[in-house]
């Protein structure tokens, strides 16, 4: 027996469908009128299948299906509907429907087809369930196994992949199942290839030929292997594969079990390697003083021991990492090797696999040397045969210095072998490096001693240059003020001058925070005594002091490392000290970091303020201290990667540099150590370069040197010559006129003044400034205003007119400043800017605005402008006409929000404008002065002030009321057509199906009069329902045909009550006389329907009452009665088409009629205490005319 749930909103169709489906006795059918009720019942009772209509109120059939499928419920689902649109069918199929049947035609054939589809869908689901149960049991057993297990079919497609397999490979079963083409090999080997399970189908002889490590026992294969790629880790695995048979004994595939032996293997390998490594590491400690070749021989033999390899070798890598120099093979390798000539130098590009450790800069493991590999280049006859191979690079910082390799270990090489060999070889290199560093340090000390005297000489020369600069401080104030280094002057231990860089260094932007303050407040207490002694040496002993690194304290208390250079100066007649601070915080940090990580030699080099470098005999840089990076503009990476040291020498000096290098090697004397160096950005600076050769034995190994930046010394000398030239250049090249007058007599003018006036310089210099003015009055006026401003504020600016030599007049902006604010008679500098074009532009702008205003006042569309506070500052006459004002001036000063329907509407408009700065044809409702509304399309943009802030808006408004009315009418017509073509047709088809069904049943019951009469009753009910639908279609067509009109609600209620309310029921109308609503003329039907429903469904109703409530902008008409009320679950359903005991069309039509003018209706009464309908009328759709007080009697 099959249980079926049949859901349809047409009760008659449910009844006839149940009768037809249960006639054969195979089905038991339950019926429900809605999808919501069906969802509730499905959760309580099990069904074999569901049949559902498509178009139902609240939730249609496809939404019903989607909800069930969302639960994960796969129950067969059949949609049985009169709707046959292609888009509905496609949506149903995509949602998971089993069958889609269309109503109509002969009922007997129709329901027989429906029964057939139900049985077919149920049987198919039961079969699928049995198969899934069987497969689930097999999967549970497989997943329970502790070993990783998988199976393939005869085509190599994965048919099983248990949880242990997921954990081992990291590949979930859903990703792997159904995959072929050796997909299962990817997690193990990183490529598609046959693995153990594939060999189960191979010939035994072929297996022995190709896979010596595999053991075959009947129909099973077992093997052990090491894999480097399983989830990024080295793993040792044991696998066992066997044929897979079905119940009849036929081979259907293969199955493999894999067990991870990595842990056990690692323990065994670790114990063995640890003992060997410990023995050889202890051996190193006893050989630290042995010669280098003995250490290397010991390490080569140790490499074979710690990795279990018979072969081993060691090769050095040159600084460029382009060549490998084979140092030695292990003794076992030398015994096997029969090569007559063994090369020592191997170019990296010609090496095979053993060079990959350098090319890839990582350890290289080759556990199958015989396998094809593009990196292999073979080996010559006589070379020991290689089965497996592993080699590692040995690093010194970022550079590879050694390559150590081993070969022919009996088992696969692992990451543990890499670790053991790396530890051994890094230990070897540390011993070698320490011994070589000690040799280099001894050589460096000798070099530093040789160059110390020259450095002292250069420092003395720099100090003399600083004294020269101090004596000329007044001439270079501009240079000092803009210097990148911090500079201040102190007298008596207090700040009297600081440049901008000094203010920034000490953490302020205002000189007032420091001027007059104690300098020792800004110097760390640990340096107070040293600074006082240096000040005494400078000012009392008149001796120079060398630069010193000190710690200053910012205003916020944080320390800053600086390099301090100080010289004595005279400042404003008083002896003091000029101090230059260079922020060396970055350098100090670098020095500290290097002191912690580098050897004594590196630490000493980094502490020097000069560049210290080393290069090989080909001038390739092998070391440089960090002073080079900021000074030369290169990164550390730039200068440690095949960097030629001569790159930083200017091309014109490189030949001399090479010659001096040659002389340093031969011992010939050479002088002139000053060179021009080139930074990375192309800029240059002067420097002394000291260099000395470095020998290893008798061979030249390279050069060491020091670079001393002499920029400051050169700059001090150049600044003396360049200061006056700079000022002269500014004076001549300035784009504005510049001049100097004394007592209004012209002393000097630049070229721009002569261009502006047409006079030659000799025509102006020595003449009174009166020559530039059109008359005496203008000349005197400028003198009074300008000099009055100078007396009050120190500067003066006025607009005036100058007369050119050719007699033409120019508008001039004149600004003046005295050379000495305390003595204006000593001379006044002035700048003159020709603003004639600007003045003319301002005049043209005023004329343009006048024309613009004329256009605005005559356009048809409305124009408005607002200020930043949203007040109207300008409105065209057309705006006054649109909004009902007598004149545009009546709008000026009004809040612009007053012409919008609501403040919220304008806020939404502003938010839209903020997205792009403007809107175009934005549709919004406006309010006239009398309160009536109209639709407008507004195009608006923001106005901005000179600072870029919004200063207001401008907008053009077009009246689109007529167009909006046409659009609303068109939308309503489309809505009515859609309803009539879909819902009403659907209901009509349902009733025709019911009528045809009962007619078919009537033929079967001609011999049973009583049953026949029952069928005839159902047929009459279906016919009556069809008649009601036809009447609804007629009435619905009338909605929206006529334009909305103002109707007096009190009159409408009184008229409707007289037509439908019997005498035993009282109707109270508390609506005030003169209360009008703008609505469709059919609104009278709304009140009639509300009263008819109250009488028909309200029970023992006695009173119906109408009233009005003010809701602040909107108005609410209330219709309430004292009947039984509306159940809570039906308050929204009563407005749906077809709901209720009658035709179900009354309240549906009422809501449609009201919606035409934006009026809404809802039921808010309390069940059991009467119904209450609230009709909400929007602002603008109601009004109250002057009328007497309302009379409650209607």
ZAMARDO-408458 format. One line per 2 residues: number of its first residue (from 0); for each residue x, y, z of C-alpha. Coordinates in steps of 0.05 Angstrom, whole numbers. Each point is the difference from the previous one (the first is absolute). Example, Ala and Ser with C-alpha at 12.3 -4.5 7.8 and 13.67 -1.06 7.14 Angstrom:
2
0> 246:-90:156  27:69:-13
//
This chain:
1194
0> 0:0:0  26:69:-19
2> -18:61:43  -8:66:-37
4> -8:72:24  -40:41:-51
6> 4:77:9  -44:49:-37
8> -35:65:19  -64:-24:-36
10> -40:-45:48  -45:-27:-55
12> 61:-22:-40  30:-34:61
14> -65:-39:10  -6:-23:-72
16> 75:-16:-4  -3:-43:63
18> -59:-39:-27  34:-16:-66
20> 68:-18:30  -28:-47:53
22> -46:-38:-49  52:-54:-16
24> 16:-13:74  76:10:-11
26> 2:70:30  -21:33:65
28> -8:75:-10  0:56:53
30> -19:70:-23  19:69:25
32> -19:70:-27  68:35:9
34> 74:-12:-3  10:30:70
36> -46:-52:31  33:-54:-41
38> 69:18:27  -26:-6:71
40> -32:-68:-13  61:-28:-37
42> 40:11:63  -49:-45:39
44> -19:-54:-51  38:-40:-52
46> -23:-1:-73  24:-37:-61
48> -15:56:-49  -26:71:-5
50> -46:29:-54  -6:76:0
52> -34:55:-40  46:56:-25
54> -38:65:11  -23:4:73
56> -6:59:48  56:11:51
58> 48:-50:-31  -2:-29:-71
60> 17:-71:-19  72:13:-20
62> 14:39:65  -32:-59:37
64> 47:-49:-37  61:44:14
66> -16:1:74  -5:-76:3
68> 65:-9:-40  34:50:47
70> -15:-48:57  38:-54:-38
72> -64:-38:-13  1:-38:-67
74> -74:-23:2  -29:-6:-71
76> -34:66:-18  -50:9:-57
78> -27:68:-21  -72:-6:-27
80> -23:67:-26  -36:37:-55
82> 62:43:-11  41:-23:-59
84> 49:58:-12  69:-22:-21
86> 35:43:53  -41:-32:55
88> 16:-70:-24  75:16:-4
90> -1:30:71  -36:-62:26
92> 51:-47:-32  59:41:28
94> -31:-2:69  -4:-76:-1
96> -70:-20:-22  -9:-73:-21
98> -58:11:-48  -39:60:-26
100> -72:-14:-24  -49:51:-29
102> -73:0:19  -54:-1:-53
104> -32:-51:-46  -36:-64:18
106> 1:-9:76  4:-76:-2
108> 61:0:-45  30:58:37
110> -4:-31:69  21:-69:-27
112> 64:33:-27  10:34:67
114> -7:-66:37  50:-32:-48
116> 52:55:13  -9:-6:75
118> 12:-76:0  59:7:-48
120> 34:54:43  -11:-38:66
122> 27:-66:-28  61:35:-28
124> 15:34:67  -8:-66:39
126> 50:-34:-47  50:57:7
128> -7:-4:76  16:-74:1
130> 63:11:-42  23:58:44
132> -10:-42:64  44:-56:-29
134> 54:48:-22  -2:36:67
136> 13:-65:38  60:-16:-45
138> 27:71:9  -7:-5:76
140> 40:-64:2  54:30:-45
142> 4:64:41  7:-41:64
144> 67:-30:-24  60:33:34
146> 44:-5:-62  -7:46:-60
148> -40:-39:-52  -25:14:-69
150> -27:-38:-60  -5:9:-75
152> -42:-34:-54  27:-33:-63
154> 4:68:-34  44:30:55
156> -57:43:28  0:9:76
158> -61:-34:31  21:2:74
160> 42:47:43  -5:-9:75
162> 9:50:57  70:-25:16
164> 18:15:-73  -29:70:8
166> 43:12:61  63:-27:-33
168> -6:40:-65  -42:60:21
170> -46:-14:-59  -74:-9:18
172> -39:-59:-28  -49:44:-38
174> 58:30:-38  32:-66:-20
176> -59:-47:-12  -15:-9:-74
178> 68:25:-22  44:-40:-48
180> 64:10:-40  44:-15:61
182> -30:58:40  13:-41:63
184> 76:3:-12  2:77:5
186> -1:4:77  58:-50:3
188> 45:17:-59  -23:69:-23
190> -14:-28:-69  -44:-50:-35
192> 34:-69:-4  -14:-74:15
194> 8:-19:73  -3:-67:36
196> -75:-11:-11  10:5:-75
198> 53:-54:-1  -49:-52:26
200> -23:-8:-72  72:-7:-28
202> 38:-62:-19  44:-28:57
204> 61:0:-45  -11:73:-18
206> -5:18:74  66:-34:17
208> 34:35:-58  -23:70:17
210> -13:-1:75  51:-41:39
212> -26:23:68  -71:-30:-10
214> -19:-67:30  -57:-40:-33
216> -41:-52:37  -54:-30:-43
218> -48:56:-17  31:51:47
220> 59:47:-5  39:32:58
222> 54:53:-2  34:53:42
224> 20:68:-27  20:71:21
226> -38:60:-28  25:72:4
228> -65:34:-22  -55:-28:45
230> -32:64:29  69:33:-5
232> 34:-51:46  48:-58:-10
234> -39:-64:15  17:-74:1
236> -60:-41:-19  -17:-74:-4
238> -54:-21:-48  -38:-63:-16
240> -44:-7:-62  -49:-55:-20
242> -52:-15:-53  -72:20:15
244> -56:-51:-15  -76:6:-3
246> -49:-50:29  6:-44:-62
248> 76:-3:5  13:46:-59
250> 58:48:5  -30:70:3
252> 62:40:20  54:3:53
254> 8:23:72  62:26:36
256> 16:8:74  55:50:19
258> 35:5:68  45:58:21
260> 67:-26:26  32:69:4
262> 1:4:75  34:-67:9
264> 50:13:-55  16:69:27
266> 15:-29:70  47:-51:-30
268> 34:51:-45  5:51:56
270> 35:-48:48  51:-21:-53
272> 13:70:-26  4:32:69
274> 55:-47:21  41:14:-63
276> -12:75:2  19:4:74
278> 64:-37:-13  20:44:-58
280> -22:65:35  43:-19:60
282> 56:-15:-49  -4:72:-27
284> 12:29:69  66:-38:4
286> 22:21:-69  -13:76:4
288> 75:14:-4  14:-48:-58
290> 17:26:-68  -58:15:-47
292> 10:-59:-47  -2:-48:59
294> -66:30:24  -30:-7:-70
296> 22:-72:-7  -30:-16:68
298> -66:32:-20  -5:-37:-67
300> 7:-67:34  -49:22:54
302> -52:17:-53  -2:-72:-22
304> -5:-25:72  -58:45:23
306> -42:-15:-62  20:-73:-10
308> 29:15:-69  62:-33:-31
310> 14:59:-46  13:72:21
312> 30:63:-28  13:73:17
314> 4:60:-47  13:74:13
316> -44:53:-36  31:65:-25
318> -26:68:23  -42:9:-63
320> -31:-70:9  18:-16:-72
322> 54:-53:11  9:-61:44
324> 70:-20:20  2:-74:18
326> 42:-6:63  -1:-75:12
328> -39:-65:-5  -7:-49:58
330> 49:-58:1  -54:-49:-21
332> -16:43:-61  73:6:-19
334> 8:-76:3  -59:-10:-48
336> 19:58:-47  43:-20:-59
338> 2:67:-35  70:18:-23
340> -11:75:4  -46:29:53
342> -19:73:-15  5:48:59
344> -40:60:-27  -72:-11:-24
346> -40:58:-30  -68:-2:33
348> -37:3:-66  34:-65:-23
350> -15:-40:63  -57:-50:3
352> -41:-20:61  57:14:48
354> -3:74:-19  -76:6:15
356> 15:13:74  32:66:-21
358> -49:17:-55  -61:-13:44
360> 35:21:64  -28:-59:39
362> 16:-73:15  -12:-48:-59
364> -21:-72:11  1:-49:-59
366> -22:-69:24  -8:-28:-70
368> 61:22:-39  -18:-45:-58
370> -68:34:-10  -5:52:-57
372> 19:69:25  13:62:-44
374> 52:23:50  45:-60:-11
376> 60:6:-46  29:-69:14
378> 69:-17:23  62:-23:-38
380> 26:-72:-4  39:-19:60
382> -44:42:47  -29:-39:58
384> -71:-23:-18  -53:40:36
386> -66:-30:25  -22:54:48
388> 28:69:12  -9:57:49
390> 37:66:7  -9:63:40
392> 23:73:-5  39:29:59
394> -17:73:12  40:58:29
396> -56:51:9  -34:2:-68
398> 60:-27:-39  14:-73:-16
400> 71:-17:17  2:-76:-3
402> -38:-58:-32  3:-66:37
404> -28:-63:-32  -9:-74:15
406> -23:-59:-42  -23:-72:-4
408> -33:-6:68  -34:-69:2
410> -68:32:17  -32:64:-24
412> 28:66:25  -46:37:48
414> -7:69:32  37:-29:60
416> 61:-14:-45  -4:73:-22
418> 0:24:72  58:-44:21
420> 44:19:-59  -18:74:8
422> 19:0:74  66:-33:-16
424> 19:46:-57  -24:64:35
426> 44:-19:58  59:-10:-48
428> -13:68:-32  -4:36:68
430> 69:-28:18  28:21:-68
432> -34:67:2  26:16:70
434> 71:-16:-20  -4:41:-65
436> -33:58:38  57:2:49
438> 50:5:-58  -42:55:-33
440> -5:39:66  75:1:8
442> 7:27:-70  -55:52:11
444> 33:26:63  63:13:-39
446> -40:36:-54  -37:44:50
448> 65:19:34  30:22:-66
450> -59:45:-18  -11:30:70
452> 50:57:-11  -33:21:-65
454> -68:0:32  25:46:56
456> 25:49:-53  -68:0:-35
458> -37:12:65  44:61:15
460> -15:28:-69  -75:-10:11
462> 5:36:66  35:60:-33
464> -55:2:-52  -53:1:55
466> 35:59:34  -1:37:-67
468> -74:-12:-6  -14:23:71
470> 34:68:-13  -47:13:-59
472> -64:-24:34  -40:64:-14
474> 11:-6:-76  -27:-71:-1
476> -61:3:45  -45:-22:-57
478> 45:-59:-14  1:-19:75
480> -76:8:7  -12:-49:-57
482> 57:-48:16  -21:-73:7
484> 41:-7:64  -23:29:66
486> 38:65:18  -6:43:62
488> 40:55:34  8:5:75
490> 29:57:42  7:-7:74
492> -27:-71:-3  -68:22:-29
494> -31:-7:-69  1:65:-39
496> -12:-28:-70  -27:-65:-30
498> -12:-18:-73  -61:-40:-23
500> 37:-66:-1  20:12:74
502> -72:13:19  -22:-65:-35
504> 56:-39:32  -19:23:70
506> -74:-13:-12  -33:67:-10
508> -21:47:-56  4:64:42
510> 67:33:16  -34:32:60
512> 0:-68:35  77:1:2
514> 28:71:-7  29:24:65
516> -2:-70:29  59:-36:33
518> 35:-43:-53  16:-52:53
520> -74:-15:8  4:-28:-70
522> 65:-39:10  1:-67:35
524> 28:6:70  55:-50:-15
526> 31:50:-50  -5:64:42
528> 72:-1:25  28:-17:-69
530> -40:56:-33  21:51:52
532> 73:-18:-11  -8:6:-76
534> -33:68:8  57:23:45
536> 52:-25:-51  -34:38:-56
538> -15:65:36  56:6:51
540> 59:-38:-31  -22:18:-71
542> 19:-71:-20  -42:-41:-49
544> -37:-61:23  -12:-62:-43
546> -70:-25:-18  -32:-39:56
548> -59:-46:4  -48:20:55
550> -72:-14:23  -50:57:-1
552> -68:-1:33  -63:22:-38
554> -55:42:32  -41:-63:9
556> 58:-32:39  21:-50:-54
558> 75:-5:-15  32:11:-68
560> 71:-18:-20  37:56:-35
562> 70:15:-27  20:68:27
564> 48:49:-34  13:66:36
566> 38:63:-16  5:67:36
568> -39:59:-29  -18:72:15
570> -74:9:3  -31:69:8
572> 64:25:31  6:-57:50
574> 46:-60:-2  -35:-66:-8
576> 2:-69:-32  -32:-22:-66
578> -20:-73:6  -19:-45:-58
580> -38:-64:17  -6:-57:-48
582> -52:-52:18  37:-66:2
584> -56:-41:31  -3:-47:-60
586> 76:-8:-1  3:-12:74
588> -53:-54:-5  38:-33:-56
590> 64:3:39  -32:-32:61
592> -31:-55:-42  66:-14:-35
594> 39:-1:66  -46:-56:24
596> 5:-43:-63  68:12:-33
598> 72:-15:19  47:50:32
600> 26:21:-68  -70:14:-27
602> -20:38:63  61:44:-6
604> -14:15:-73  -73:17:13
606> 18:48:56  41:44:-46
608> -36:60:-29  35:-12:-66
610> -16:-53:-53  43:-62:10
612> 2:-49:-58  34:-61:-28
614> 3:-24:-72  32:-57:-37
616> 55:8:-53  -54:13:-53
618> -28:58:41  -63:-40:18
620> -25:23:68  5:-55:54
622> -15:43:61  -24:70:16
624> -23:30:65  -68:32:8
626> 26:71:-7  1:-13:-74
628> -74:-12:-9  -28:69:20
630> 60:37:-28  1:-35:-68
632> -75:-13:-5  5:-75:-11
634> -34:-55:40  39:-54:34
636> -26:-50:-51  25:44:-57
638> 71:3:28  7:-74:18
640> -19:-30:-67  57:4:-52
642> 9:75:13  61:31:-33
644> 31:49:49  23:47:-55
646> -74:12:-17  -2:55:53
648> 61:35:-30  -18:54:-52
650> 18:-25:-70  50:57:-9
652> 39:-24:62  -3:-76:-11
654> 64:-4:-41  39:36:55
656> -32:-46:52  23:-62:-38
658> 70:29:-7  3:15:75
660> -22:-72:15  57:-25:-43
662> 50:45:35  -25:-24:68
664> 16:-71:-20  69:16:-27
666> 17:46:57  7:62:-43
668> -19:66:34  -63:35:-22
670> -36:63:23  -64:37:-17
672> -48:-44:38  -60:44:-12
674> -53:-28:-46  -70:18:-22
676> -48:-56:20  -67:-15:-33
678> -61:-19:41  -53:-50:-25
680> -46:58:-20  55:31:-42
682> 18:56:49  74:10:17
684> 42:20:60  75:8:14
686> 37:-50:43  70:-25:19
688> 11:-73:-17  56:-38:36
690> 15:-70:-25  51:-54:15
692> 11:-69:-32  -15:-65:37
694> 44:-60:-13  -11:-74:14
696> 71:-25:3  33:32:-60
698> -64:3:-41  -42:63:-5
700> -68:-16:31  -32:68:-6
702> -2:69:32  -25:33:63
704> -15:74:6  -34:58:34
706> -42:55:-31  -5:67:36
708> -56:47:-21  27:71:-5
710> -66:30:-24  -7:45:61
712> 69:29:-8  -12:12:-74
714> -70:26:13  25:50:51
716> 50:27:-50  -50:0:-57
718> -54:33:42  45:60:11
720> 4:10:-75  -72:-19:-16
722> -41:39:51  2:66:-36
724> -10:-33:-68  -63:-35:26
726> -31:64:25  16:34:-65
728> -31:-57:-40  -65:3:41
730> -3:75:-9  7:-5:-75
732> -43:-62:-12  -60:16:45
734> -67:1:-38  -22:62:37
736> 31:69:1  50:11:56
738> 34:65:18  32:41:56
740> -16:73:18  28:49:51
742> -42:60:17  -43:-21:-60
744> 59:7:-47  12:-62:-43
746> 66:-34:17  -6:-65:-39
748> -51:-38:-43  -1:-68:-33
750> -16:-17:-72  -73:-13:15
752> -9:72:23  28:25:-66
754> -47:-46:-39  -61:24:40
756> 17:75:-8  34:3:-68
758> 58:39:32  73:-21:-5
760> 36:-10:68  40:64:-10
762> -66:38:-11  -23:-20:70
764> 61:-7:46  13:65:38
766> -69:28:-19  -59:13:46
768> -53:-55:0  -48:56:-23
770> 21:-17:-71  -42:-64:4
772> -66:32:22  -51:35:-45
774> -7:61:46  24:31:66
776> -64:-19:36  10:-75:-13
778> 74:5:19  -17:35:66
780> -58:-48:16  44:-62:-8
782> 55:31:43  -49:15:57
784> -35:-68:0  62:-42:-10
786> 44:33:52  -57:1:50
788> -8:-76:-9  75:-9:8
790> 0:39:66  -57:-42:27
792> 16:-70:-26  70:1:-30
794> -25:-9:-72  -45:38:-46
796> -44:-21:-59  -43:44:-44
798> -33:-2:-68  20:57:-45
800> 10:21:-72  66:10:-37
802> 10:39:-63  45:-34:-52
804> 51:38:-41  -48:-4:-60
806> -55:33:43  -44:-62:10
808> -26:-14:70  9:-67:37
810> -31:-24:64  53:-19:51
812> 1:-38:67  57:31:39
814> 31:-32:62  56:32:40
816> 45:-21:58  56:42:32
818> 70:-29:1  2:18:74
820> -67:1:35  28:50:50
822> 24:48:-53  -47:5:-62
824> 43:58:-26  58:-49:-9
826> -34:-29:-61  -63:-37:-21
828> -4:-61:-45  -63:-7:-41
830> -34:-50:-46  -47:21:-56
832> -52:-47:-31  -36:20:-63
834> -75:-15:14  -28:37:-60
836> -25:-65:-32  -31:-23:66
838> -38:66:8  -26:-5:-70
840> -23:-72:13  -37:22:62
842> -37:53:-40  -17:-51:-54
844> -26:-47:55  -47:54:26
846> -28:11:-69  -8:-75:-10
848> -40:-6:65  -47:54:-24
850> -13:-38:-64  -8:-65:39
852> -53:31:46  -39:23:-61
854> -1:-71:-28  -22:-30:66
856> -58:48:7  -28:-19:-69
858> 7:-77:-2  -62:-44:3
860> 29:-50:49  10:23:72
862> 70:20:24  21:5:73
864> 65:13:37  11:-13:75
866> 55:18:49  37:-49:44
868> -56:4:53  -53:-23:-51
870> -34:68:-7  -23:26:-68
872> 44:57:-23  -27:2:-72
874> -62:-26:-35  -26:11:-70
876> -71:26:-12  -18:-69:-28
878> 14:-31:68  -49:48:32
880> -53:-22:-52  14:-74:13
882> -4:6:76  -59:49:3
884> 37:62:24  -18:69:-26
886> 72:20:-16  70:-29:2
888> 19:49:56  -50:-34:46
890> 44:-63:-3  66:35:15
892> 23:-16:70  -48:-58:8
894> 28:-69:19  3:-39:-65
896> -29:-61:36  -67:37:2
898> -12:-13:-74  13:-75:7
900> -54:-50:20  42:-20:62
902> 68:14:30  18:-73:-8
904> -10:4:-75  50:58:-5
906> 50:-37:45  -4:-59:-48
908> 12:47:-58  63:29:34
910> 27:-70:15  -7:-17:-74
912> 36:65:-19  58:-16:47
914> 17:-62:-41  22:38:-63
916> -11:74:19  -63:6:-42
918> -65:-34:-23  -38:4:-65
920> -76:-9:-9  -8:-24:72
922> -75:-11:10  -29:27:66
924> -65:30:26  -6:74:16
926> -50:39:42  -37:63:-22
928> -14:57:46  -73:-24:9
930> 25:-70:21  -16:-35:-66
932> 54:-44:-31  31:-7:-68
934> 53:-44:-31  65:31:-26
936> 65:-23:-32  58:36:31
938> 71:8:-27  46:27:54
940> 73:9:18  41:25:59
942> 34:68:2  69:5:31
944> 39:58:31  74:15:-11
946> 20:-50:54  -37:-56:-35
948> -56:-3:52  -73:-5:-20
950> -31:70:1  -69:-16:-27
952> -38:-32:-58  -30:19:-67
954> -58:-37:-31  -48:0:-59
956> -71:-27:13  -46:-26:-55
958> -74:-15:14  -13:-73:-20
960> -68:-10:35  -36:-16:-65
962> 52:-51:-20  -1:-34:69
964> -76:-5:-4  7:-35:-68
966> 53:-47:28  -43:-18:60
968> -59:-14:-46  43:-45:-43
970> 28:-39:60  -71:-11:26
972> -23:-25:-68  58:-48:-4
974> -13:-25:71  -73:-12:-16
976> 17:-37:-64  51:-43:38
978> -50:-18:54  -55:-16:-50
980> 47:-41:-44  32:-39:57
982> -37:-6:66  -71:5:-27
984> 14:-47:-58  32:-49:49
986> -62:1:44  -45:-7:-61
988> 39:-62:-24  -5:-31:70
990> -76:9:1  -7:-28:-71
992> 42:-60:21  -45:-11:61
994> -63:7:-44  28:-50:-51
996> 21:-48:55  -69:-3:32
998> -32:-7:-68  44:-61:-11
1000> -19:-27:68  -74:13:-15
1002> 3:-48:-59  25:-55:47
1004> -57:14:50  -62:1:-45
1006> -26:-61:36  9:33:68
1008> -47:61:4  25:23:67
1010> 73:-1:-21  -19:33:-66
1012> -35:57:37  64:10:41
1014> 40:7:-64  -51:49:-29
1016> 6:44:63  75:3:-10
1018> -9:17:-73  -48:57:18
1020> 51:27:50  55:-1:-52
1022> -45:36:-50  -18:53:52
1024> 74:11:15  14:9:-75
1026> -57:52:-2  31:38:59
1028> 67:1:-35  -31:29:-62
1030> -35:54:42  67:16:34
1032> 34:8:-68  -55:50:-20
1034> 7:41:64  76:-2:1
1036> 3:29:-70  -34:64:27
1038> 56:14:51  45:58:-20
1040> -39:18:-63  -19:69:27
1042> 46:52:30  0:5:77
1044> -50:50:29  -11:34:67
1046> -56:-35:39  -34:20:65
1048> 9:-61:45  -60:17:45
1050> -47:1:-61  30:-64:-29
1052> -9:-38:66  -72:25:9
1054> -18:-20:-71  31:-70:6
1056> -33:-12:67  -69:15:-29
1058> 12:-51:-55  28:-61:38
1060> -13:7:76  -66:-28:29
1062> -40:41:50  21:-41:61
1064> 73:21:-6  24:70:18
1066> 52:37:-42  37:57:36
1068> 40:48:-44  47:44:41
1070> 35:25:-63  -2:77:-2
1072> -40:33:-55  46:27:-55
1074> 51:-57:9  19:-18:-72
1076> 44:-56:-28  31:-2:-69
1078> -16:-70:-27  -28:-41:-57
1080> -75:13:-10  -12:-73:20
1082> 19:16:73  -74:-4:17
1084> 5:-75:-13  54:-4:54
1086> -47:26:55  -58:-43:-26
1088> 45:-62:2  26:15:71
1090> -72:5:26  -23:-62:-38
1092> 57:-41:28  -14:24:71
1094> -73:-21:-7  15:-67:-33
1096> 59:-23:42  -3:41:65
1098> -50:-44:37  -47:36:47
1100> 22:69:-23  -38:61:25
1102> 41:62:-19  48:21:-57
1104> 40:63:14  41:45:-46
1106> 50:52:26  63:39:-20
1108> 68:2:36  55:51:-13
1110> 68:-34:-6  44:60:-12
1112> 0:11:-76  -40:-62:-18
1114> -72:-12:19  -34:-64:21
1116> -73:-19:-13  -22:-53:50
1118> -58:-49:-11  -15:-43:61
1120> -57:-44:25  -19:-37:64
1122> -4:-69:-32  44:-62:8
1124> 61:29:-35  52:-31:-46
1126> 44:-58:23  74:19:9
1128> 24:-47:-54  -47:29:-54
1130> 12:75:7  41:2:-65
1132> -33:-59:-35  -68:35:-3
1134> 29:47:-52  22:-56:-46
1136> -40:-18:-61  -46:-60:11
1138> 8:-2:76  -63:-9:43
1140> -67:-31:-3  -29:42:-56
1142> 33:16:-66  61:26:36
1144> 3:61:-44  -29:57:42
1146> 59:21:44  48:-17:-56
1148> -35:50:-46  -4:51:57
1150> 75:-1:9  10:7:-76
1152> -47:61:-3  34:35:58
1154> 71:-14:-26  -11:43:-62
1156> 13:64:40  48:-31:50
1158> -52:-16:54  11:-63:41
1160> -47:-44:41  14:-50:56
1162> -38:-35:55  24:14:71
1164> -59:-22:44  4:-47:60
1166> -30:-69:-14  -66:-9:39
1168> -9:75:10  -19:22:-70
1170> 35:16:-66  39:65:-10
1172> 22:22:-70  50:58:-5
1174> 1:37:-67  64:42:-2
1176> -3:60:-46  67:31:-19
1178> 16:74:7  -28:37:-60
1180> -56:-49:-12  -47:28:54
1182> -26:68:20  -50:32:47
1184> -46:55:-28  -31:51:45
1186> -63:-33:29  -43:-1:64
1188> 16:-48:57  -14:-74:-18
1190> -67:-31:18  10:-71:28
1192> -68:-22:-26  7:-27:-71
//
